[in-house]
Amino acid sequence: MCRSIKQLRSSEVPATPEEIEAAARQFVRKVSGYRQPSRRNEAAFEQAILDITAATEKLLNDLVTPAQKSV
């Protein structure tokens, strides 16, 4: 699922907020089946993007890399 979403975790270059939001938007599009939601569903669509963006940012910030384990 969502094979075109690129990996955002990198030990060298952190993902930008724009990359995280784009991945969240693509995920919501895939799950919902809508590229562009109707006006009736737009609020739910955009809220899901915000929620997934926040969860992704938290995940990326909380992940421990092998180099961090020894610190």
PyMOL Python script that loads the backbone (N, CA, C, O; Angstrom):
from pymol import cmd

cmd.read_pdbstr("""\
ATOM      1  N   MET A   1       0.836  -1.182   0.000  1.00  0.00           N
ATOM      2  CA  MET A   1       0.000   0.000   0.000  1.00  0.00           C
ATOM      3  C   MET A   1       0.879   1.242   0.000  1.00  0.00           C
ATOM      4  O   MET A   1       1.906   1.264   0.678  1.00  0.00           O
ATOM      5  N   CYS A   2       0.508   2.254  -0.728  1.00  0.00           N
ATOM      6  CA  CYS A   2       1.213   3.528  -0.781  1.00  0.00           C
ATOM      7  C   CYS A   2       2.685   3.359  -1.124  1.00  0.00           C
ATOM      8  O   CYS A   2       3.549   3.945  -0.472  1.00  0.00           O
ATOM      9  N   ARG A   3       2.967   2.578  -2.120  1.00  0.00           N
ATOM     10  CA  ARG A   3       4.353   2.327  -2.498  1.00  0.00           C
ATOM     11  C   ARG A   3       5.075   3.581  -2.940  1.00  0.00           C
ATOM     12  O   ARG A   3       6.305   3.625  -2.892  1.00  0.00           O
ATOM     13  N   SER A   4       4.357   4.596  -3.368  1.00  0.00           N
ATOM     14  CA  SER A   4       5.019   5.802  -3.831  1.00  0.00           C
ATOM     15  C   SER A   4       5.346   6.776  -2.705  1.00  0.00           C
ATOM     16  O   SER A   4       5.955   7.816  -2.954  1.00  0.00           O
ATOM     17  N   ILE A   5       4.955   6.461  -1.475  1.00  0.00           N
ATOM     18  CA  ILE A   5       5.358   7.294  -0.347  1.00  0.00           C
ATOM     19  C   ILE A   5       6.797   6.935  -0.022  1.00  0.00           C
ATOM     20  O   ILE A   5       7.116   5.773   0.229  1.00  0.00           O
ATOM     21  N   LYS A   6       7.659   7.933  -0.029  1.00  0.00           N
ATOM     22  CA  LYS A   6       9.067   7.646   0.213  1.00  0.00           C
ATOM     23  C   LYS A   6       9.352   7.490   1.700  1.00  0.00           C
ATOM     24  O   LYS A   6       8.618   8.008   2.542  1.00  0.00           O
ATOM     25  N   GLN A   7      10.408   6.784   2.007  1.00  0.00           N
ATOM     26  CA  GLN A   7      10.840   6.614   3.386  1.00  0.00           C
ATOM     27  C   GLN A   7      11.268   7.972   3.916  1.00  0.00           C
ATOM     28  O   GLN A   7      12.046   8.671   3.267  1.00  0.00           O
ATOM     29  N   LEU A   8      10.779   8.350   5.071  1.00  0.00           N
ATOM     30  CA  LEU A   8      11.088   9.656   5.628  1.00  0.00           C
ATOM     31  C   LEU A   8      12.186   9.610   6.680  1.00  0.00           C
ATOM     32  O   LEU A   8      12.788  10.638   6.992  1.00  0.00           O
ATOM     33  N   ARG A   9      12.451   8.438   7.225  1.00  0.00           N
ATOM     34  CA  ARG A   9      13.476   8.322   8.263  1.00  0.00           C
ATOM     35  C   ARG A   9      14.841   8.266   7.597  1.00  0.00           C
ATOM     36  O   ARG A   9      15.097   7.440   6.721  1.00  0.00           O
ATOM     37  N   SER A  10      15.703   9.163   8.036  1.00  0.00           N
ATOM     38  CA  SER A  10      17.069   9.187   7.529  1.00  0.00           C
ATOM     39  C   SER A  10      17.978   9.662   8.656  1.00  0.00           C
ATOM     40  O   SER A  10      17.655  10.619   9.360  1.00  0.00           O
ATOM     41  N   SER A  11      19.100   9.000   8.821  1.00  0.00           N
ATOM     42  CA  SER A  11      20.028   9.407   9.878  1.00  0.00           C
ATOM     43  C   SER A  11      20.809  10.650   9.472  1.00  0.00           C
ATOM     44  O   SER A  11      21.379  11.328  10.327  1.00  0.00           O
ATOM     45  N   GLU A  12      20.842  10.953   8.185  1.00  0.00           N
ATOM     46  CA  GLU A  12      21.636  12.077   7.709  1.00  0.00           C
ATOM     47  C   GLU A  12      20.821  13.352   7.531  1.00  0.00           C
ATOM     48  O   GLU A  12      21.209  14.416   8.016  1.00  0.00           O
ATOM     49  N   VAL A  13      19.703  13.246   6.842  1.00  0.00           N
ATOM     50  CA  VAL A  13      18.892  14.427   6.547  1.00  0.00           C
ATOM     51  C   VAL A  13      17.471  14.190   7.052  1.00  0.00           C
ATOM     52  O   VAL A  13      16.770  13.322   6.531  1.00  0.00           O
ATOM     53  N   PRO A  14      17.041  14.946   8.054  1.00  0.00           N
ATOM     54  CA  PRO A  14      15.683  14.740   8.551  1.00  0.00           C
ATOM     55  C   PRO A  14      14.641  15.167   7.519  1.00  0.00           C
ATOM     56  O   PRO A  14      14.886  16.044   6.691  1.00  0.00           O
ATOM     57  N   ALA A  15      13.489  14.535   7.588  1.00  0.00           N
ATOM     58  CA  ALA A  15      12.391  14.876   6.689  1.00  0.00           C
ATOM     59  C   ALA A  15      11.900  16.287   6.990  1.00  0.00           C
ATOM     60  O   ALA A  15      11.860  16.712   8.145  1.00  0.00           O
ATOM     61  N   THR A  16      11.533  16.991   5.953  1.00  0.00           N
ATOM     62  CA  THR A  16      10.997  18.339   6.130  1.00  0.00           C
ATOM     63  C   THR A  16       9.509  18.247   6.478  1.00  0.00           C
ATOM     64  O   THR A  16       8.862  17.238   6.198  1.00  0.00           O
ATOM     65  N   PRO A  17       8.976  19.298   7.086  1.00  0.00           N
ATOM     66  CA  PRO A  17       7.531  19.306   7.355  1.00  0.00           C
ATOM     67  C   PRO A  17       6.712  19.125   6.074  1.00  0.00           C
ATOM     68  O   PRO A  17       5.654  18.496   6.096  1.00  0.00           O
ATOM     69  N   GLU A  18       7.197  19.671   4.971  1.00  0.00           N
ATOM     70  CA  GLU A  18       6.491  19.536   3.700  1.00  0.00           C
ATOM     71  C   GLU A  18       6.470  18.081   3.225  1.00  0.00           C
ATOM     72  O   GLU A  18       5.457  17.613   2.705  1.00  0.00           O
ATOM     73  N   GLU A  19       7.576  17.374   3.401  1.00  0.00           N
ATOM     74  CA  GLU A  19       7.636  15.958   3.010  1.00  0.00           C
ATOM     75  C   GLU A  19       6.706  15.114   3.874  1.00  0.00           C
ATOM     76  O   GLU A  19       6.042  14.201   3.382  1.00  0.00           O
ATOM     77  N   ILE A  20       6.666  15.424   5.154  1.00  0.00           N
ATOM     78  CA  ILE A  20       5.794  14.683   6.066  1.00  0.00           C
ATOM     79  C   ILE A  20       4.336  14.919   5.716  1.00  0.00           C
ATOM     80  O   ILE A  20       3.546  13.976   5.678  1.00  0.00           O
ATOM     81  N   GLU A  21       3.970  16.171   5.458  1.00  0.00           N
ATOM     82  CA  GLU A  21       2.592  16.488   5.090  1.00  0.00           C
ATOM     83  C   GLU A  21       2.217  15.851   3.753  1.00  0.00           C
ATOM     84  O   GLU A  21       1.096  15.365   3.598  1.00  0.00           O
ATOM     85  N   ALA A  22       3.121  15.847   2.805  1.00  0.00           N
ATOM     86  CA  ALA A  22       2.845  15.234   1.499  1.00  0.00           C
ATOM     87  C   ALA A  22       2.610  13.734   1.646  1.00  0.00           C
ATOM     88  O   ALA A  22       1.721  13.178   1.002  1.00  0.00           O
ATOM     89  N   ALA A  23       3.399  13.084   2.484  1.00  0.00           N
ATOM     90  CA  ALA A  23       3.212  11.647   2.708  1.00  0.00           C
ATOM     91  C   ALA A  23       1.865  11.388   3.388  1.00  0.00           C
ATOM     92  O   ALA A  23       1.164  10.437   3.040  1.00  0.00           O
ATOM     93  N   ALA A  24       1.505  12.237   4.360  1.00  0.00           N
ATOM     94  CA  ALA A  24       0.210  12.085   5.041  1.00  0.00           C
ATOM     95  C   ALA A  24      -0.937  12.275   4.051  1.00  0.00           C
ATOM     96  O   ALA A  24      -1.911  11.522   4.069  1.00  0.00           O
ATOM     97  N   ARG A  25      -0.819  13.282   3.189  1.00  0.00           N
ATOM     98  CA  ARG A  25      -1.861  13.549   2.195  1.00  0.00           C
ATOM     99  C   ARG A  25      -2.013  12.359   1.242  1.00  0.00           C
ATOM    100  O   ARG A  25      -3.127  11.953   0.909  1.00  0.00           O
ATOM    101  N   GLN A  26      -0.888  11.816   0.817  1.00  0.00           N
ATOM    102  CA  GLN A  26      -0.936  10.677  -0.099  1.00  0.00           C
ATOM    103  C   GLN A  26      -1.561   9.463   0.588  1.00  0.00           C
ATOM    104  O   GLN A  26      -2.339   8.733  -0.025  1.00  0.00           O
ATOM    105  N   PHE A  27      -1.223   9.251   1.848  1.00  0.00           N
ATOM    106  CA  PHE A  27      -1.796   8.142   2.604  1.00  0.00           C
ATOM    107  C   PHE A  27      -3.311   8.294   2.714  1.00  0.00           C
ATOM    108  O   PHE A  27      -4.052   7.338   2.489  1.00  0.00           O
ATOM    109  N   VAL A  28      -3.768   9.497   3.060  1.00  0.00           N
ATOM    110  CA  VAL A  28      -5.215   9.730   3.198  1.00  0.00           C
ATOM    111  C   VAL A  28      -5.917   9.540   1.853  1.00  0.00           C
ATOM    112  O   VAL A  28      -7.017   8.991   1.800  1.00  0.00           O
ATOM    113  N   ARG A  29      -5.295   9.983   0.785  1.00  0.00           N
ATOM    114  CA  ARG A  29      -5.884   9.776  -0.545  1.00  0.00           C
ATOM    115  C   ARG A  29      -6.040   8.289  -0.837  1.00  0.00           C
ATOM    116  O   ARG A  29      -7.075   7.847  -1.337  1.00  0.00           O
ATOM    117  N   LYS A  30      -5.010   7.533  -0.521  1.00  0.00           N
ATOM    118  CA  LYS A  30      -5.029   6.097  -0.796  1.00  0.00           C
ATOM    119  C   LYS A  30      -6.101   5.394   0.040  1.00  0.00           C
ATOM    120  O   LYS A  30      -6.890   4.604  -0.479  1.00  0.00           O
ATOM    121  N   VAL A  31      -6.117   5.691   1.332  1.00  0.00           N
ATOM    122  CA  VAL A  31      -7.058   5.031   2.235  1.00  0.00           C
ATOM    123  C   VAL A  31      -8.504   5.418   1.920  1.00  0.00           C
ATOM    124  O   VAL A  31      -9.397   4.571   1.934  1.00  0.00           O
ATOM    125  N   SER A  32      -8.727   6.703   1.636  1.00  0.00           N
ATOM    126  CA  SER A  32     -10.098   7.173   1.401  1.00  0.00           C
ATOM    127  C   SER A  32     -10.610   6.846   0.000  1.00  0.00           C
ATOM    128  O   SER A  32     -11.815   6.740  -0.227  1.00  0.00           O
ATOM    129  N   GLY A  33      -9.680   6.691  -0.924  1.00  0.00           N
ATOM    130  CA  GLY A  33     -10.085   6.468  -2.301  1.00  0.00           C
ATOM    131  C   GLY A  33     -10.401   7.748  -3.050  1.00  0.00           C
ATOM    132  O   GLY A  33     -10.875   7.704  -4.185  1.00  0.00           O
ATOM    133  N   TYR A  34     -10.141   8.890  -2.423  1.00  0.00           N
ATOM    134  CA  TYR A  34     -10.398  10.195  -3.041  1.00  0.00           C
ATOM    135  C   TYR A  34      -9.091  10.930  -3.295  1.00  0.00           C
ATOM    136  O   TYR A  34      -8.255  11.065  -2.401  1.00  0.00           O
ATOM    137  N   ARG A  35      -8.928  11.395  -4.504  1.00  0.00           N
ATOM    138  CA  ARG A  35      -7.796  12.295  -4.776  1.00  0.00           C
ATOM    139  C   ARG A  35      -8.141  13.669  -4.230  1.00  0.00           C
ATOM    140  O   ARG A  35      -7.313  14.340  -3.615  1.00  0.00           O
ATOM    141  N   GLN A  36      -9.368  14.069  -4.465  1.00  0.00           N
ATOM    142  CA  GLN A  36      -9.903  15.334  -3.953  1.00  0.00           C
ATOM    143  C   GLN A  36     -11.273  15.029  -3.368  1.00  0.00           C
ATOM    144  O   GLN A  36     -12.163  14.592  -4.098  1.00  0.00           O
ATOM    145  N   PRO A  37     -11.467  15.248  -2.072  1.00  0.00           N
ATOM    146  CA  PRO A  37     -12.766  14.929  -1.472  1.00  0.00           C
ATOM    147  C   PRO A  37     -13.841  15.932  -1.890  1.00  0.00           C
ATOM    148  O   PRO A  37     -13.543  17.039  -2.338  1.00  0.00           O
ATOM    149  N   SER A  38     -15.074  15.521  -1.733  1.00  0.00           N
ATOM    150  CA  SER A  38     -16.189  16.448  -1.960  1.00  0.00           C
ATOM    151  C   SER A  38     -16.171  17.509  -0.864  1.00  0.00           C
ATOM    152  O   SER A  38     -15.505  17.337   0.157  1.00  0.00           O
ATOM    153  N   ARG A  39     -16.882  18.576  -1.065  1.00  0.00           N
ATOM    154  CA  ARG A  39     -16.963  19.615  -0.027  1.00  0.00           C
ATOM    155  C   ARG A  39     -17.472  19.029   1.279  1.00  0.00           C
ATOM    156  O   ARG A  39     -17.050  19.429   2.364  1.00  0.00           O
ATOM    157  N   ARG A  40     -18.367  18.093   1.160  1.00  0.00           N
ATOM    158  CA  ARG A  40     -18.970  17.460   2.342  1.00  0.00           C
ATOM    159  C   ARG A  40     -17.927  16.685   3.161  1.00  0.00           C
ATOM    160  O   ARG A  40     -18.028  16.607   4.385  1.00  0.00           O
ATOM    161  N   ASN A  41     -16.940  16.122   2.486  1.00  0.00           N
ATOM    162  CA  ASN A  41     -15.923  15.317   3.167  1.00  0.00           C
ATOM    163  C   ASN A  41     -14.594  16.043   3.358  1.00  0.00           C
ATOM    164  O   ASN A  41     -13.658  15.487   3.933  1.00  0.00           O
ATOM    165  N   GLU A  42     -14.509  17.275   2.881  1.00  0.00           N
ATOM    166  CA  GLU A  42     -13.240  17.998   2.921  1.00  0.00           C
ATOM    167  C   GLU A  42     -12.699  18.192   4.336  1.00  0.00           C
ATOM    168  O   GLU A  42     -11.501  18.016   4.556  1.00  0.00           O
ATOM    169  N   ALA A  43     -13.536  18.543   5.288  1.00  0.00           N
ATOM    170  CA  ALA A  43     -13.072  18.771   6.662  1.00  0.00           C
ATOM    171  C   ALA A  43     -12.488  17.491   7.264  1.00  0.00           C
ATOM    172  O   ALA A  43     -11.435  17.526   7.899  1.00  0.00           O
ATOM    173  N   ALA A  44     -13.165  16.375   7.066  1.00  0.00           N
ATOM    174  CA  ALA A  44     -12.672  15.100   7.591  1.00  0.00           C
ATOM    175  C   ALA A  44     -11.362  14.711   6.919  1.00  0.00           C
ATOM    176  O   ALA A  44     -10.450  14.209   7.576  1.00  0.00           O
ATOM    177  N   PHE A  45     -11.269  14.937   5.630  1.00  0.00           N
ATOM    178  CA  PHE A  45     -10.075  14.632   4.842  1.00  0.00           C
ATOM    179  C   PHE A  45      -8.890  15.448   5.353  1.00  0.00           C
ATOM    180  O   PHE A  45      -7.819  14.899   5.610  1.00  0.00           O
ATOM    181  N   GLU A  46      -9.082  16.754   5.500  1.00  0.00           N
ATOM    182  CA  GLU A  46      -7.996  17.631   5.957  1.00  0.00           C
ATOM    183  C   GLU A  46      -7.620  17.356   7.414  1.00  0.00           C
ATOM    184  O   GLU A  46      -6.446  17.442   7.773  1.00  0.00           O
ATOM    185  N   GLN A  47      -8.600  17.026   8.254  1.00  0.00           N
ATOM    186  CA  GLN A  47      -8.294  16.703   9.649  1.00  0.00           C
ATOM    187  C   GLN A  47      -7.472  15.429   9.735  1.00  0.00           C
ATOM    188  O   GLN A  47      -6.550  15.338  10.546  1.00  0.00           O
ATOM    189  N   ALA A  48      -7.796  14.450   8.912  1.00  0.00           N
ATOM    190  CA  ALA A  48      -7.015  13.215   8.890  1.00  0.00           C
ATOM    191  C   ALA A  48      -5.579  13.502   8.485  1.00  0.00           C
ATOM    192  O   ALA A  48      -4.653  12.919   9.049  1.00  0.00           O
ATOM    193  N   ILE A  49      -5.379  14.387   7.523  1.00  0.00           N
ATOM    194  CA  ILE A  49      -4.022  14.754   7.106  1.00  0.00           C
ATOM    195  C   ILE A  49      -3.268  15.393   8.267  1.00  0.00           C
ATOM    196  O   ILE A  49      -2.107  15.062   8.506  1.00  0.00           O
ATOM    197  N   LEU A  50      -3.914  16.302   8.988  1.00  0.00           N
ATOM    198  CA  LEU A  50      -3.273  16.937  10.142  1.00  0.00           C
ATOM    199  C   LEU A  50      -2.917  15.907  11.217  1.00  0.00           C
ATOM    200  O   LEU A  50      -1.823  15.943  11.778  1.00  0.00           O
ATOM    201  N   ASP A  51      -3.841  14.997  11.497  1.00  0.00           N
ATOM    202  CA  ASP A  51      -3.609  13.975  12.517  1.00  0.00           C
ATOM    203  C   ASP A  51      -2.458  13.047  12.131  1.00  0.00           C
ATOM    204  O   ASP A  51      -1.605  12.727  12.958  1.00  0.00           O
ATOM    205  N   ILE A  52      -2.443  12.627  10.891  1.00  0.00           N
ATOM    206  CA  ILE A  52      -1.393  11.706  10.431  1.00  0.00           C
ATOM    207  C   ILE A  52      -0.048  12.421  10.357  1.00  0.00           C
ATOM    208  O   ILE A  52       0.987  11.829  10.661  1.00  0.00           O
ATOM    209  N   THR A  53      -0.057  13.684   9.956  1.00  0.00           N
ATOM    210  CA  THR A  53       1.179  14.472   9.948  1.00  0.00           C
ATOM    211  C   THR A  53       1.752  14.554  11.353  1.00  0.00           C
ATOM    212  O   THR A  53       2.948  14.333  11.548  1.00  0.00           O
ATOM    213  N   ALA A  54       0.918  14.868  12.328  1.00  0.00           N
ATOM    214  CA  ALA A  54       1.377  14.978  13.715  1.00  0.00           C
ATOM    215  C   ALA A  54       1.897  13.638  14.234  1.00  0.00           C
ATOM    216  O   ALA A  54       2.935  13.590  14.894  1.00  0.00           O
ATOM    217  N   ALA A  55       1.188  12.562  13.941  1.00  0.00           N
ATOM    218  CA  ALA A  55       1.622  11.237  14.391  1.00  0.00           C
ATOM    219  C   ALA A  55       2.948  10.842  13.735  1.00  0.00           C
ATOM    220  O   ALA A  55       3.805  10.231  14.373  1.00  0.00           O
ATOM    221  N   THR A  56       3.108  11.194  12.468  1.00  0.00           N
ATOM    222  CA  THR A  56       4.350  10.874  11.762  1.00  0.00           C
ATOM    223  C   THR A  56       5.518  11.670  12.327  1.00  0.00           C
ATOM    224  O   THR A  56       6.605  11.126  12.517  1.00  0.00           O
ATOM    225  N   GLU A  57       5.303  12.946  12.594  1.00  0.00           N
ATOM    226  CA  GLU A  57       6.360  13.770  13.196  1.00  0.00           C
ATOM    227  C   GLU A  57       6.773  13.200  14.544  1.00  0.00           C
ATOM    228  O   GLU A  57       7.963  13.127  14.850  1.00  0.00           O
ATOM    229  N   LYS A  58       5.788  12.792  15.358  1.00  0.00           N
ATOM    230  CA  LYS A  58       6.094  12.205  16.668  1.00  0.00           C
ATOM    231  C   LYS A  58       6.886  10.915  16.502  1.00  0.00           C
ATOM    232  O   LYS A  58       7.877  10.699  17.199  1.00  0.00           O
ATOM    233  N   LEU A  59       6.459  10.072  15.597  1.00  0.00           N
ATOM    234  CA  LEU A  59       7.162   8.815  15.356  1.00  0.00           C
ATOM    235  C   LEU A  59       8.611   9.073  14.957  1.00  0.00           C
ATOM    236  O   LEU A  59       9.528   8.481  15.525  1.00  0.00           O
ATOM    237  N   LEU A  60       8.815   9.949  13.988  1.00  0.00           N
ATOM    238  CA  LEU A  60      10.177  10.216  13.519  1.00  0.00           C
ATOM    239  C   LEU A  60      11.045  10.821  14.625  1.00  0.00           C
ATOM    240  O   LEU A  60      12.236  10.521  14.710  1.00  0.00           O
ATOM    241  N   ASN A  61      10.460  11.663  15.465  1.00  0.00           N
ATOM    242  CA  ASN A  61      11.211  12.259  16.580  1.00  0.00           C
ATOM    243  C   ASN A  61      11.525  11.248  17.672  1.00  0.00           C
ATOM    244  O   ASN A  61      12.544  11.369  18.352  1.00  0.00           O
ATOM    245  N   ASP A  62      10.662  10.250  17.848  1.00  0.00           N
ATOM    246  CA  ASP A  62      10.823   9.269  18.932  1.00  0.00           C
ATOM    247  C   ASP A  62      11.684   8.065  18.550  1.00  0.00           C
ATOM    248  O   ASP A  62      12.153   7.344  19.431  1.00  0.00           O
ATOM    249  N   LEU A  63      11.900   7.834  17.258  1.00  0.00           N
ATOM    250  CA  LEU A  63      12.692   6.683  16.838  1.00  0.00           C
ATOM    251  C   LEU A  63      14.133   6.822  17.315  1.00  0.00           C
ATOM    252  O   LEU A  63      14.709   7.910  17.290  1.00  0.00           O
ATOM    253  N   VAL A  64      14.698   5.706  17.748  1.00  0.00           N
ATOM    254  CA  VAL A  64      16.082   5.683  18.202  1.00  0.00           C
ATOM    255  C   VAL A  64      16.910   4.951  17.135  1.00  0.00           C
ATOM    256  O   VAL A  64      16.590   3.826  16.749  1.00  0.00           O
ATOM    257  N   THR A  65      17.948   5.590  16.681  1.00  0.00           N
ATOM    258  CA  THR A  65      18.827   4.961  15.703  1.00  0.00           C
ATOM    259  C   THR A  65      19.917   4.192  16.445  1.00  0.00           C
ATOM    260  O   THR A  65      20.151   4.448  17.626  1.00  0.00           O
ATOM    261  N   PRO A  66      20.574   3.270  15.786  1.00  0.00           N
ATOM    262  CA  PRO A  66      21.649   2.515  16.444  1.00  0.00           C
ATOM    263  C   PRO A  66      22.719   3.422  17.065  1.00  0.00           C
ATOM    264  O   PRO A  66      23.246   3.103  18.131  1.00  0.00           O
ATOM    265  N   ALA A  67      23.042   4.522  16.429  1.00  0.00           N
ATOM    266  CA  ALA A  67      24.045   5.437  16.974  1.00  0.00           C
ATOM    267  C   ALA A  67      23.585   6.080  18.264  1.00  0.00           C
ATOM    268  O   ALA A  67      24.405   6.367  19.136  1.00  0.00           O
ATOM    269  N   GLN A  68      22.279   6.315  18.406  1.00  0.00           N
ATOM    270  CA  GLN A  68      21.731   6.939  19.597  1.00  0.00           C
ATOM    271  C   GLN A  68      21.658   5.990  20.779  1.00  0.00           C
ATOM    272  O   GLN A  68      21.654   6.445  21.923  1.00  0.00           O
ATOM    273  N   LYS A  69      21.603   4.707  20.545  1.00  0.00           N
ATOM    274  CA  LYS A  69      21.489   3.723  21.617  1.00  0.00           C
ATOM    275  C   LYS A  69      22.682   3.799  22.569  1.00  0.00           C
ATOM    276  O   LYS A  69      22.527   3.650  23.781  1.00  0.00           O
ATOM    277  N   SER A  70      23.849   4.028  22.026  1.00  0.00           N
ATOM    278  CA  SER A  70      25.053   4.003  22.857  1.00  0.00           C
ATOM    279  C   SER A  70      25.265   5.294  23.627  1.00  0.00           C
ATOM    280  O   SER A  70      26.152   5.363  24.477  1.00  0.00           O
ATOM    281  N   VAL A  71      24.467   6.320  23.346  1.00  0.00           N
ATOM    282  CA  VAL A  71      24.636   7.607  24.022  1.00  0.00           C
ATOM    283  C   VAL A  71      23.954   7.589  25.362  1.00  0.00           C
ATOM    284  O   VAL A  71      23.986   8.586  26.084  1.00  0.00           O
TER     285      VAL A  71
END
""", "prot")
cmd.dss("prot")
cmd.show_as("cartoon", "prot")
cmd.util.cbc("prot")
cmd.orient("prot")
